[in-house]
Amino acid sequence: MAVYKDKTPTKDGRCWFYKLRFDELDGRHTQKRSKKYATKKEAEDAEFEFKLKLHSHENQSNMTFKEMIQIFIDYKKDKVKKQLIIIMVINEFTLNHYIILN
């Protein structure tokens, strides 16, 4: 997101870092704080490279739709009522049968 200057530099004078918020493939929100860099330009370049790597990783996921559903159900288990989880599992079951039949 942005490049910041730390108030306390390291022994060799590095004080610039970047902080970035992004969503993981499984829906978790994550914040990344980089190591310190000597110049603002170095920190900006490192942030750009991290964003490129993150974007390429999102596009090359080998996760199947069934695995994504299972991660979603595991994520929602403690956030919704038990009845809704049962409905989600039933829908997953019918989806699997539909995929097998076609």
N, CA, C and O atoms as a DFTB+ gen file, in Angstrom:
408 C
 N C O
     1  1       0.817      -1.188       0.000
     2  2       0.000       0.000       0.000
     3  2       0.861       1.253       0.000
     4  3       0.705       2.134      -0.845
     5  1       1.776       1.315       0.967
     6  2       2.547       2.549       1.076
     7  2       3.934       2.261       1.640
     8  3       4.181       1.227       2.262
     9  1       4.812       3.202       1.402
    10  2       6.180       3.121       1.903
    11  2       6.300       4.103       3.061
    12  3       5.850       5.245       2.972
    13  1       6.914       3.641       4.149
    14  2       7.043       4.460       5.357
    15  2       8.500       4.581       5.761
    16  3       9.344       3.770       5.378
    17  1       8.774       5.615       6.544
    18  2      10.113       5.803       7.106
    19  2      10.020       5.537       8.601
    20  3       9.229       6.162       9.307
    21  1      10.836       4.604       9.073
    22  2      10.839       4.244      10.486
    23  2      11.648       5.264      11.281
    24  3      12.640       5.806      10.794
    25  1      11.207       5.516      12.513
    26  2      11.899       6.501      13.354
    27  2      13.247       5.988      13.842
    28  3      14.173       6.769      14.063
    29  1      13.354       4.672      14.009
    30  2      14.606       4.097      14.508
    31  2      15.273       3.288      13.391
    32  3      14.838       2.174      13.101
    33  1      16.316       3.826      12.763
    34  2      16.996       3.088      11.696
    35  2      17.853       1.956      12.263
    36  3      18.148       1.914      13.457
    37  1      18.241       1.047      11.380
    38  2      19.140      -0.027      11.788
    39  2      20.553       0.531      11.943
    40  3      20.787       1.713      11.691
    41  1      21.490      -0.312      12.355
    42  2      22.867       0.145      12.569
    43  2      23.516       0.663      11.288
    44  3      24.346       1.571      11.323
    45  1      23.130       0.078      10.168
    46  2      23.723       0.538       8.909
    47  2      22.871       1.600       8.213
    48  3      23.142       1.922       7.056
    49  1      21.855       2.155       8.872
    50  2      21.123       3.304       8.362
    51  2      19.869       3.012       7.556
    52  3      19.260       3.934       7.014
    53  1      19.471       1.747       7.466
    54  2      18.253       1.428       6.709
    55  2      17.028       1.806       7.536
    56  3      16.929       1.419       8.701
    57  1      16.096       2.556       6.951
    58  2      14.933       2.993       7.720
    59  2      13.625       2.961       6.927
    60  3      12.572       3.256       7.492
    61  1      13.657       2.612       5.628
    62  2      12.447       2.599       4.806
    63  2      11.873       1.185       4.734
    64  3      12.618       0.214       4.605
    65  1      10.552       1.074       4.818
    66  2       9.883      -0.216       4.693
    67  2       8.520      -0.001       4.047
    68  3       8.030       1.126       3.969
    69  1       7.915      -1.092       3.586
    70  2       6.557      -0.994       3.049
    71  2       5.616      -1.870       3.867
    72  3       6.026      -2.861       4.472
    73  1       4.366      -1.483       3.870
    74  2       3.325      -2.220       4.570
    75  2       2.199      -2.450       3.568
    76  3       1.773      -1.522       2.881
    77  1       1.718      -3.690       3.488
    78  2       0.752      -4.054       2.467
    79  2      -0.320      -4.959       3.069
    80  3      -0.001      -5.891       3.808
    81  1      -1.571      -4.694       2.761
    82  2      -2.680      -5.553       3.184
    83  2      -3.247      -6.245       1.952
    84  3      -3.446      -5.616       0.913
    85  1      -3.507      -7.565       2.077
    86  2      -4.065      -8.313       0.963
    87  2      -4.855      -9.496       1.498
    88  3      -4.764      -9.830       2.680
    89  1      -5.635     -10.132       0.621
    90  2      -6.440     -11.289       0.970
    91  2      -5.764     -12.545       0.448
    92  3      -5.320     -12.601      -0.698
    93  1      -5.694     -13.552       1.312
    94  2      -5.153     -14.843       0.907
    95  2      -6.173     -15.553       0.018
    96  3      -7.313     -15.103      -0.091
    97  1      -5.774     -16.659      -0.619
    98  2      -6.687     -17.406      -1.470
    99  2      -7.845     -18.009      -0.690
   100  3      -8.930     -18.211      -1.236
   101  1      -7.614     -18.298       0.588
   102  2      -8.683     -18.887       1.393
   103  2      -9.535     -17.841       2.103
   104  3     -10.376     -18.200       2.927
   105  1      -9.343     -16.566       1.809
   106  2     -10.206     -15.517       2.341
   107  2      -9.664     -14.777       3.559
   108  3     -10.263     -13.794       3.996
   109  1      -8.545     -15.230       4.113
   110  2      -7.984     -14.546       5.281
   111  2      -7.370     -13.216       4.875
   112  3      -6.778     -13.099       3.802
   113  1      -7.511     -12.219       5.735
   114  2      -6.895     -10.914       5.516
   115  2      -5.508     -10.942       6.137
   116  3      -5.347     -11.359       7.284
   117  1      -4.517     -10.506       5.393
   118  2      -3.131     -10.574       5.838
   119  2      -2.464      -9.222       5.651
   120  3      -2.747      -8.493       4.700
   121  1      -1.563      -8.902       6.593
   122  2      -0.775      -7.681       6.483
   123  2       0.689      -8.074       6.413
   124  3       1.164      -8.861       7.232
   125  1       1.405      -7.532       5.444
   126  2       2.831      -7.814       5.271
   127  2       3.619      -6.547       5.548
   128  3       3.336      -5.489       4.985
   129  1       4.606      -6.663       6.420
   130  2       5.528      -5.560       6.701
   131  2       6.902      -6.036       6.283
   132  3       7.372      -7.072       6.753
   133  1       7.545      -5.297       5.413
   134  2       8.817      -5.732       4.847
   135  2       9.980      -5.476       5.796
   136  3       9.832      -4.874       6.859
   137  1      11.143      -5.960       5.366
   138  2      12.372      -5.604       6.062
   139  2      12.692      -4.151       5.730
   140  3      12.008      -3.541       4.909
   141  1      13.700      -3.604       6.344
   142  2      14.054      -2.199       6.117
   143  2      15.006      -2.064       4.931
   144  3      15.845      -2.930       4.683
   145  1      14.855      -0.958       4.208
   146  2      15.677      -0.663       3.041
   147  2      16.393       0.663       3.247
   148  3      15.973       1.493       4.055
   149  1      17.477       0.851       2.506
   150  2      18.296       2.057       2.668
   151  2      17.624       3.293       2.073
   152  3      17.723       4.381       2.640
   153  1      16.949       3.140       0.946
   154  2      16.324       4.293       0.301
   155  2      14.836       4.034       0.077
   156  3      14.368       2.895       0.104
   157  1      14.124       5.110      -0.141
   158  2      12.689       5.014      -0.414
   159  2      12.452       4.292      -1.741
   160  3      11.504       3.518      -1.864
   161  1      13.296       4.538      -2.714
   162  2      13.175       3.911      -4.029
   163  2      13.324       2.397      -3.935
   164  3      12.585       1.667      -4.596
   165  1      14.272       1.907      -3.122
   166  2      14.447       0.470      -2.935
   167  2      13.205      -0.157      -2.322
   168  3      12.790      -1.242      -2.731
   169  1      12.613       0.511      -1.353
   170  2      11.401       0.008      -0.712
   171  2      10.233      -0.027      -1.696
   172  3       9.460      -0.985      -1.701
   173  1      10.097       1.001      -2.526
   174  2       9.025       1.031      -3.534
   175  2       9.208      -0.090      -4.557
   176  3       8.240      -0.739      -4.954
   177  1      10.458      -0.315      -4.983
   178  2      10.725      -1.385      -5.942
   179  2      10.411      -2.759      -5.339
   180  3       9.844      -3.619      -6.013
   181  1      10.780      -2.961      -4.076
   182  2      10.502      -4.232      -3.407
   183  2       8.994      -4.441      -3.254
   184  3       8.500      -5.559      -3.405
   185  1       8.270      -3.367      -2.954
   186  2       6.815      -3.462      -2.838
   187  2       6.197      -3.846      -4.182
   188  3       5.294      -4.681      -4.234
   189  1       6.676      -3.246      -5.259
   190  2       6.172      -3.547      -6.594
   191  2       6.429      -5.011      -6.960
   192  3       5.546      -5.685      -7.491
   193  1       7.631      -5.497      -6.677
   194  2       7.961      -6.895      -6.962
   195  2       7.096      -7.846      -6.148
   196  3       6.672      -8.884      -6.656
   197  1       6.827      -7.504      -4.877
   198  2       5.976      -8.344      -4.048
   199  2       4.558      -8.390      -4.607
   200  3       3.936      -9.452      -4.625
   201  1       4.041      -7.250      -5.064
   202  2       2.700      -7.218      -5.655
   203  2       2.635      -8.061      -6.928
   204  3       1.649      -8.762      -7.157
   205  1       3.679      -7.996      -7.756
   206  2       3.710      -8.825      -8.968
   207  2       3.713     -10.304      -8.620
   208  3       2.997     -11.096      -9.234
   209  1       4.519     -10.675      -7.634
   210  2       4.588     -12.073      -7.214
   211  2       3.250     -12.532      -6.645
   212  3       2.810     -13.650      -6.911
   213  1       2.616     -11.687      -5.879
   214  2       1.318     -12.001      -5.292
   215  2       0.268     -12.170      -6.383
   216  3      -0.538     -13.099      -6.328
   217  1       0.272     -11.287      -7.367
   218  2      -0.698     -11.366      -8.459
   219  2      -0.485     -12.616      -9.309
   220  3      -1.456     -13.261      -9.705
   221  1       0.755     -12.966      -9.592
   222  2       1.016     -14.164     -10.393
   223  2       0.649     -15.422      -9.624
   224  3       0.216     -16.406     -10.225
   225  1       0.814     -15.409      -8.308
   226  2       0.440     -16.556      -7.475
   227  2      -1.069     -16.753      -7.480
   228  3      -1.539     -17.890      -7.499
   229  1      -1.837     -15.666      -7.463
   230  2      -3.293     -15.769      -7.479
   231  2      -3.783     -16.379      -8.783
   232  3      -4.764     -17.124      -8.785
   233  1      -3.126     -16.079      -9.879
   234  2      -3.563     -16.566     -11.178
   235  2      -3.154     -18.005     -11.450
   236  3      -3.684     -18.621     -12.375
   237  1      -2.228     -18.563     -10.674
   238  2      -1.740     -19.908     -10.934
   239  2      -2.136     -20.904      -9.860
   240  3      -1.425     -21.882      -9.629
   241  1      -3.241     -20.671      -9.213
   242  2      -3.689     -21.581      -8.171
   243  2      -4.161     -22.894      -8.789
   244  3      -4.904     -22.893      -9.771
   245  1      -3.731     -24.002      -8.215
   246  2      -4.139     -25.322      -8.689
   247  2      -5.280     -25.875      -7.845
   248  3      -5.560     -27.073      -7.886
   249  1      -5.929     -25.023      -7.095
   250  2      -6.996     -25.451      -6.207
   251  2      -8.245     -25.790      -7.026
   252  3      -8.652     -25.034      -7.907
   253  1      -8.842     -26.947      -6.710
   254  2     -10.072     -27.327      -7.396
   255  2     -11.265     -26.643      -6.747
   256  3     -11.160     -26.079      -5.658
   257  1     -12.391     -26.702      -7.428
   258  2     -13.603     -26.091      -6.895
   259  2     -14.045     -26.786      -5.615
   260  3     -14.520     -26.129      -4.689
   261  1     -13.897     -28.095      -5.550
   262  2     -14.277     -28.853      -4.352
   263  2     -13.418     -28.440      -3.155
   264  3     -13.933     -28.290      -2.047
   265  1     -12.109     -28.257      -3.371
   266  2     -11.230     -27.815      -2.291
   267  2     -11.611     -26.411      -1.809
   268  3     -11.567     -26.122      -0.614
   269  1     -11.986     -25.547      -2.756
   270  2     -12.409     -24.197      -2.396
   271  2     -13.686     -24.225      -1.553
   272  3     -13.812     -23.466      -0.592
   273  1     -14.625     -25.091      -1.907
   274  2     -15.863     -25.225      -1.119
   275  2     -15.543     -25.702       0.292
   276  3     -16.101     -25.199       1.266
   277  1     -14.636     -26.684       0.397
   278  2     -14.286     -27.216       1.721
   279  2     -13.622     -26.147       2.587
   280  3     -13.906     -26.061       3.782
   281  1     -12.758     -25.344       2.013
   282  2     -12.122     -24.258       2.763
   283  2     -13.174     -23.247       3.208
   284  3     -13.129     -22.749       4.333
   285  1     -14.121     -22.948       2.317
   286  2     -15.184     -22.006       2.655
   287  2     -16.036     -22.536       3.807
   288  3     -16.365     -21.784       4.725
   289  1     -16.398     -23.819       3.774
   290  2     -17.210     -24.408       4.842
   291  2     -16.431     -24.399       6.155
   292  3     -16.989     -24.062       7.200
   293  1     -15.162     -24.763       6.116
   294  2     -14.340     -24.735       7.332
   295  2     -14.236     -23.325       7.901
   296  3     -14.231     -23.140       9.118
   297  1     -14.154     -22.341       7.025
   298  2     -14.064     -20.945       7.456
   299  2     -15.372     -20.488       8.090
   300  3     -15.352     -19.747       9.074
   301  1     -16.501     -20.915       7.548
   302  2     -17.806     -20.455       8.017
   303  2     -18.333     -21.216       9.234
   304  3     -19.297     -20.767       9.854
   305  1     -17.735     -22.350       9.596
   306  2     -18.265     -23.190      10.674
   307  2     -18.479     -22.442      11.975
   308  3     -19.505     -22.639      12.627
   309  1     -17.560     -21.601      12.370
   310  2     -17.682     -20.898      13.641
   311  2     -18.350     -19.530      13.499
   312  3     -18.467     -18.793      14.478
   313  1     -18.783     -19.191      12.294
   314  2     -19.373     -17.876      12.068
   315  2     -20.872     -17.912      11.783
   316  3     -21.535     -16.878      11.863
   317  1     -21.419     -19.083      11.452
   318  2     -22.848     -19.192      11.143
   319  2     -23.470     -20.311      11.972
   320  3     -22.770     -21.077      12.634
   321  1     -24.797     -20.389      11.924
   322  2     -25.502     -21.428      12.665
   323  2     -25.256     -22.802      12.042
   324  3     -24.924     -22.924      10.863
   325  1     -25.429     -23.833      12.876
   326  2     -25.168     -25.194      12.443
   327  2     -26.078     -25.602      11.279
   328  3     -25.646     -26.340      10.393
   329  1     -27.318     -25.137      11.268
   330  2     -28.249     -25.496      10.204
   331  2     -27.750     -25.033       8.833
   332  3     -27.914     -25.741       7.840
   333  1     -27.154     -23.873       8.781
   334  2     -26.627     -23.373       7.515
   335  2     -25.463     -24.226       7.021
   336  3     -25.317     -24.431       5.816
   337  1     -24.637     -24.723       7.929
   338  2     -23.533     -25.613       7.552
   339  2     -24.092     -26.892       6.946
   340  3     -23.560     -27.395       5.956
   341  1     -25.156     -27.420       7.532
   342  2     -25.771     -28.643       6.993
   343  2     -26.271     -28.388       5.576
   344  3     -26.103     -29.235       4.699
   345  1     -26.880     -27.236       5.346
   346  2     -27.363     -26.894       4.010
   347  2     -26.191     -26.785       3.034
   348  3     -26.291     -27.242       1.896
   349  1     -25.083     -26.184       3.470
   350  2     -23.909     -26.069       2.605
   351  2     -23.367     -27.446       2.231
   352  3     -22.996     -27.672       1.078
   353  1     -23.316     -28.367       3.193
   354  2     -22.804     -29.711       2.931
   355  2     -23.733     -30.442       1.966
   356  3     -23.262     -31.138       1.066
   357  1     -25.044     -30.293       2.140
   358  2     -25.995     -30.919       1.224
   359  2     -25.812     -30.364      -0.184
   360  3     -25.821     -31.117      -1.158
   361  1     -25.648     -29.057      -0.290
   362  2     -25.429     -28.464      -1.611
   363  2     -24.132     -28.961      -2.239
   364  3     -24.075     -29.173      -3.450
   365  1     -23.105     -29.148      -1.441
   366  2     -21.850     -29.688      -1.962
   367  2     -22.062     -31.122      -2.447
   368  3     -21.525     -31.510      -3.484
   369  1     -22.835     -31.905      -1.708
   370  2     -23.122     -33.287      -2.085
   371  2     -23.855     -33.337      -3.420
   372  3     -23.491     -34.122      -4.296
   373  1     -24.874     -32.517      -3.584
   374  2     -25.611     -32.506      -4.852
   375  2     -24.743     -31.980      -5.984
   376  3     -24.872     -32.431      -7.122
   377  1     -23.866     -31.039      -5.691
   378  2     -22.952     -30.518      -6.705
   379  2     -22.003     -31.624      -7.183
   380  3     -21.739     -31.746      -8.380
   381  1     -21.495     -32.423      -6.247
   382  2     -20.591     -33.502      -6.624
   383  2     -21.313     -34.517      -7.510
   384  3     -20.746     -34.995      -8.493
   385  1     -22.550     -34.847      -7.171
   386  2     -23.307     -35.785      -7.986
   387  2     -23.601     -35.209      -9.375
   388  3     -23.585     -35.927     -10.376
   389  1     -23.865     -33.925      -9.414
   390  2     -24.120     -33.273     -10.706
   391  2     -22.880     -33.313     -11.580
   392  3     -22.974     -33.548     -12.785
   393  1     -21.721     -33.085     -10.984
   394  2     -20.466     -33.124     -11.754
   395  2     -20.190     -34.526     -12.257
   396  3     -19.731     -34.695     -13.387
   397  1     -20.459     -35.544     -11.438
   398  2     -20.218     -36.922     -11.830
   399  2     -21.171     -37.330     -12.968
   400  3     -20.757     -38.023     -13.897
   401  1     -22.433     -36.908     -12.901
   402  2     -23.407     -37.290     -13.900
   403  2     -23.127     -36.639     -15.251
   404  3     -23.422     -37.233     -16.288
   405  1     -22.570     -35.443     -15.262
   406  2     -22.322     -34.763     -16.540
   407  2     -20.996     -35.075     -17.090
   408  3     -20.640     -34.580     -18.160
